[in-house]
């Protein structure tokens, strides 16, 4: 079987990477937990507003439900970068730290520990988890080669900012004016870079699409449409539908096209 396709038939994303096979059931389970927890939060919130007898136990249940929602939201935010194998273990570690942090929060809601160390540890965990989530989302941006330094500098600033913020609870009431000023400078510069990266991603999208089209690489499975990365003339296998195929360059009526065999 062979299928000839002209260049106008391709509408693939501008940048693709090898992906992990994420099961649909796993993704659906996470999304289902998220929506169920949101629904529970809404019901409890309405009950708190309308019912005069909303007590401490109901408040703890609402807090627990909010923590579950937050943990699932962090995991869903890290999933695209993890699936695309970006940033190594950062997305998975960030999701794990988010779960650990919200577990600490749930335990604090019900046990009400008086130790300040508990709150400091929880804040440190959340700091690195949120920093990892931000890095995982920024890693999805695709910049032209001349702009890649922006994302690298952003990651460095994000790591420095997270490290500085994580030690603030452990420095006591007076962390020092030099530290506060330095932290402020880092966070201002970080905010500037975080805002800049998505804008440059939007600006570079046309150039990246043209560069990808010129290379003639394989960017998706012709049978099921799953995104993948490969070269023309090399036998490829789709992890979703399990079919093997090879894309060969041909020319029809003077225009480039591909022949699937």
Helices and strands as residue ranges (DSSP letters): E 3-6, G 7-9, H 24-50, H 56-83, H 90-111, H 116-138, G 145-147, H 148-168, G 169-171, H 177-215, E 218-220, E 227-230, E 236-237, E 244-245, E 247-252, E 255-260
